[in-house]
Amino acid sequence: MIVTIVTPTFNAVEYLSDCIESARAAERPGIEIEHVIVDGGSSDGTVELARRYGLRVITGKDRGIFDAINKGSFNSSGELLGFLGGDDVMLPGGVAAIVDAYRRTGARWVVGGIRWIDERRHDLGGLSAPPTWMTPRMLICLGWNPIMHMGTYFSREFFTELGGFDINYRDCGDYEMFSRARAAQRYARVPHPVACFRRTGFNNSAVNLERSRREVQNIAAVFGPTSRFEYQLWRYMMKIWFNLANPAWSMAKLTNFFIGERGRAYF
């Protein structure tokens, strides 16, 4: 099976070698990795580095990260499509676990857990994949997106049916896409982390906080409940589930709260 991993880049040379090597290491007998780099005009050697690794590189202006991901996805050949930031890394056995869940369940998309790391690849904690019974309304009521793009894979057929990411969303296109996907089809779940999300302080949603909030409001208007009671019910139910399913994550939040570092929380 060919698994495509699409990595959108823009001046990403600092961490790109880690990303590429982790994707390359994911190959197994029966699993071929097609790693596609989609670059929006880097001037720091990103394109040259990717080409030295022998990767296919698509270059040119785009309308943001989700437009870039669409370009790479629709111009690739894998049966499964995954998305990995230029500063993110796959974990050993992560792709194999995704492929196993895909084959075993017949689901058209698979969601895995993730780990957070910092600039030096120090562990900042993990997050289990959300439960398969989580509906789009529950997802919206939680108020943030626990389906992480670096741990999520689509069958090519399903991604095409969905039309890819909505490029009108500049920061929360993954939240909108995953809400839309869940409305159409339940995902298979790999509970443990399959990839790492590197927190640098320059992540898209962190830099564009106000724009991200507006986009979340637009997504909630489409997929969320109109009843305040239902909103609160699902919100607290999902918060309880995530805290119980991720005790270390929950403890880290409490620690940050009590030592007055709420601004540094990773979640």
C-alpha positions as CSV (number, residue, x, y, z in Angstrom):
1,M,0.0,0.0,0.0
2,I,1.2,3.5,-0.8
3,V,0.6,6.1,2.0
4,T,1.0,9.7,1.0
5,I,2.2,12.2,3.5
6,V,1.7,15.8,2.5
7,T,3.9,18.5,4.1
8,P,3.2,22.2,3.4
9,T,6.2,24.3,3.9
10,F,7.3,28.0,4.0
11,N,10.8,28.7,5.3
12,A,10.8,25.4,7.2
13,V,14.4,24.3,6.8
14,E,15.2,24.3,10.6
15,Y,13.1,21.2,11.4
16,L,12.5,19.7,8.0
17,S,15.2,17.1,8.2
18,D,13.5,15.6,11.3
19,C,10.2,15.6,9.6
20,I,11.5,13.9,6.4
21,E,13.5,11.3,8.2
22,S,10.7,10.3,10.5
23,A,8.4,9.8,7.5
24,R,11.0,7.8,5.7
25,A,11.5,5.6,8.7
26,A,7.8,4.8,8.6
27,E,8.2,2.5,5.6
28,R,7.5,-1.2,6.3
29,P,7.1,-4.3,4.2
30,G,3.8,-3.6,2.4
31,I,3.8,0.1,3.3
32,E,5.5,2.5,0.9
33,I,5.7,6.2,1.9
34,E,5.2,8.9,-0.7
35,H,6.2,12.1,0.9
36,V,5.2,15.2,-1.0
37,I,6.5,18.7,-0.1
38,V,4.3,21.7,-1.1
39,D,6.3,24.9,-0.8
40,G,4.8,28.4,-0.9
41,G,8.0,30.3,-1.8
42,S,10.6,29.5,0.8
43,S,13.9,31.5,0.6
44,D,15.8,29.6,3.4
45,G,16.8,26.4,1.5
46,T,13.7,24.4,2.3
47,V,13.1,23.4,-1.3
48,E,16.8,22.5,-1.9
49,L,16.9,20.4,1.3
50,A,13.7,18.5,0.3
51,R,15.1,17.8,-3.2
52,R,18.4,16.5,-1.7
53,Y,16.3,13.9,0.0
54,G,14.9,13.0,-3.4
55,L,11.4,14.1,-2.5
56,R,8.8,15.4,-4.9
57,V,8.4,19.1,-4.4
58,I,5.5,21.2,-5.7
59,T,6.2,24.9,-5.7
60,G,4.2,28.1,-6.3
61,K,2.0,30.6,-4.6
62,D,-1.0,29.3,-2.6
63,R,-3.9,30.7,-0.5
64,G,-2.6,29.3,2.7
65,I,-1.8,26.0,4.4
66,F,-5.0,24.2,3.5
67,D,-4.7,25.2,-0.2
68,A,-1.2,23.8,-0.1
69,I,-2.3,20.5,1.5
70,N,-5.1,20.1,-1.2
71,K,-2.5,20.6,-4.0
72,G,-0.3,17.9,-2.6
73,S,-3.2,15.5,-1.9
74,F,-4.8,15.8,-5.3
75,N,-1.5,15.5,-7.0
76,S,-0.3,12.3,-5.3
77,S,-1.0,8.6,-5.6
78,G,-1.4,7.1,-2.1
79,E,-4.4,5.1,-1.1
80,L,-4.2,6.8,2.3
81,L,-3.5,10.5,2.7
82,G,-1.9,12.0,5.8
83,F,-0.7,15.5,6.7
84,L,2.5,16.4,8.5
85,G,3.8,19.9,9.3
86,G,7.3,20.7,8.3
87,D,8.2,20.9,12.0
88,D,6.3,17.8,13.1
89,V,7.5,14.2,13.2
90,M,6.1,10.7,12.9
91,L,6.5,8.4,15.8
92,P,8.0,4.9,15.2
93,G,5.2,2.5,14.2
94,G,2.7,5.3,13.8
95,V,1.9,4.8,10.1
96,A,1.8,1.0,10.6
97,A,-0.8,1.4,13.3
98,I,-2.9,3.7,11.1
99,V,-2.7,1.3,8.2
100,D,-3.7,-1.6,10.5
101,A,-6.7,0.2,11.8
102,Y,-7.7,1.2,8.2
103,R,-7.5,-2.4,7.0
104,R,-9.0,-4.0,10.0
105,T,-12.1,-1.8,10.4
106,G,-12.8,-0.7,6.8
107,A,-13.2,2.9,8.0
108,R,-12.6,5.6,5.4
109,W,-10.6,7.7,7.8
110,V,-8.4,7.0,10.9
111,V,-7.6,9.2,13.8
112,G,-4.6,8.6,16.1
113,G,-3.3,10.2,19.2
114,I,-0.4,12.7,19.3
115,R,2.4,13.9,21.5
116,W,3.5,17.6,21.9
117,I,7.2,18.4,21.8
118,D,9.1,21.6,22.0
119,E,11.8,23.1,19.7
120,R,14.4,20.7,21.1
121,R,12.1,17.7,20.8
122,H,11.5,17.5,24.6
123,D,8.2,15.8,25.5
124,L,5.4,18.1,26.5
125,G,2.7,15.4,27.0
126,G,0.3,13.5,24.9
127,L,-3.3,13.4,23.9
128,S,-5.3,10.2,23.1
129,A,-7.4,10.1,20.0
130,P,-11.0,11.1,20.7
131,P,-13.7,8.4,21.1
132,T,-15.4,7.1,18.0
133,W,-18.8,8.0,19.4
134,M,-18.0,11.7,19.4
135,T,-20.4,13.4,17.0
136,P,-19.8,16.7,15.2
137,R,-22.0,18.5,17.8
138,M,-19.9,17.1,20.6
139,L,-16.7,18.1,18.8
140,I,-17.9,21.6,18.4
141,C,-19.1,21.9,22.0
142,L,-15.7,21.0,23.3
143,G,-14.5,24.4,21.9
144,W,-11.2,23.2,20.4
145,N,-10.2,20.5,17.9
146,P,-8.9,17.3,19.5
147,I,-8.6,15.6,16.1
148,M,-5.0,16.5,15.3
149,H,-4.1,16.7,11.6
150,M,-0.7,15.1,12.0
151,G,-2.5,12.0,13.4
152,T,-5.3,11.8,10.9
153,Y,-5.4,9.9,7.6
154,F,-8.1,9.7,4.9
155,S,-8.7,7.2,2.2
156,R,-8.2,9.0,-1.1
157,E,-11.7,8.2,-2.2
158,F,-13.2,9.8,0.9
159,F,-10.9,12.9,0.8
160,T,-12.0,13.4,-2.9
161,E,-15.7,13.0,-2.0
162,L,-15.3,15.7,0.7
163,G,-13.6,18.0,-1.8
164,G,-10.5,18.4,0.4
165,F,-10.1,21.2,2.9
166,D,-12.1,24.4,2.6
167,I,-9.4,27.0,1.7
168,N,-11.6,29.9,2.9
169,Y,-10.5,28.8,6.4
170,R,-6.9,30.0,6.9
171,D,-6.3,28.7,10.4
172,C,-9.1,26.2,11.3
173,G,-9.6,24.4,8.1
174,D,-8.8,21.1,9.8
175,Y,-11.5,21.7,12.4
176,E,-14.0,22.4,9.7
177,M,-12.9,19.5,7.5
178,F,-12.9,17.0,10.4
179,S,-16.4,18.1,11.5
180,R,-17.6,17.7,8.0
181,A,-15.9,14.3,7.7
182,R,-17.4,13.1,11.0
183,A,-20.9,14.2,9.9
184,A,-20.5,11.8,6.9
185,Q,-18.6,8.9,8.4
186,R,-17.4,7.5,11.7
187,Y,-13.6,7.2,12.0
188,A,-11.4,4.3,13.2
189,R,-9.3,5.1,16.3
190,V,-5.7,4.5,17.2
191,P,-5.7,5.6,20.8
192,H,-2.0,6.0,21.3
193,P,0.2,8.8,19.8
194,V,1.3,8.2,16.2
195,A,3.0,11.6,15.6
196,C,4.4,14.6,17.4
197,F,3.2,18.2,17.1
198,R,6.1,20.6,17.7
199,R,5.0,23.6,19.7
200,T,7.2,26.5,18.6
201,G,5.1,29.6,19.5
202,F,4.8,30.2,15.7
203,N,2.1,27.7,15.0
204,N,-0.6,29.0,12.7
205,S,-3.5,29.2,15.1
206,A,-1.3,30.6,17.9
207,V,0.0,33.5,15.7
208,N,-3.5,34.3,14.3
209,L,-5.5,33.9,17.5
210,E,-8.3,36.4,16.8
211,R,-8.8,35.1,13.3
212,S,-8.9,31.5,14.6
213,R,-11.6,32.4,17.1
214,R,-13.8,33.9,14.4
215,E,-13.3,30.8,12.3
216,V,-14.3,28.5,15.2
217,Q,-17.4,30.6,15.6
218,N,-18.3,30.1,11.9
219,I,-17.7,26.3,12.2
220,A,-19.9,26.1,15.4
221,A,-22.7,27.9,13.6
222,V,-22.8,25.1,11.0
223,F,-22.1,22.0,13.1
224,G,-23.0,23.0,16.7
225,P,-26.3,22.8,18.6
226,T,-28.5,25.9,19.0
227,S,-29.6,24.8,22.4
228,R,-27.5,26.3,25.3
229,F,-28.4,23.3,27.4
230,E,-27.2,20.8,24.8
231,Y,-24.0,22.8,24.3
232,Q,-23.2,22.8,28.0
233,L,-24.1,19.1,28.3
234,W,-21.8,17.9,25.6
235,R,-19.1,20.4,26.6
236,Y,-18.8,19.0,30.1
237,M,-19.2,15.4,29.1
238,M,-16.4,15.7,26.6
239,K,-14.2,17.6,29.1
240,I,-14.7,14.8,31.6
241,W,-13.8,12.1,29.0
242,F,-10.6,13.8,27.9
243,N,-9.4,14.4,31.4
244,L,-10.1,10.8,32.5
245,A,-8.6,9.4,29.3
246,N,-5.5,11.6,29.6
247,P,-4.5,11.8,33.3
248,A,-1.0,13.2,32.6
249,W,-2.4,15.9,30.4
250,S,-5.0,16.7,33.0
251,M,-2.4,16.9,35.8
252,A,-0.2,19.2,33.6
253,K,-3.1,21.6,33.1
254,L,-3.7,21.7,36.9
255,T,0.0,22.3,37.5
256,N,0.1,25.2,35.0
257,F,-3.0,26.7,36.6
258,F,-1.7,26.6,40.2
259,I,1.8,27.9,39.4
260,G,0.4,30.8,37.4
261,E,1.5,29.7,33.9
262,R,-1.8,29.4,32.2
263,G,-0.4,31.3,29.2
264,R,2.1,28.5,28.7
265,A,-0.5,25.7,28.6
266,Y,0.0,23.4,25.6
267,F,-3.6,22.5,25.2
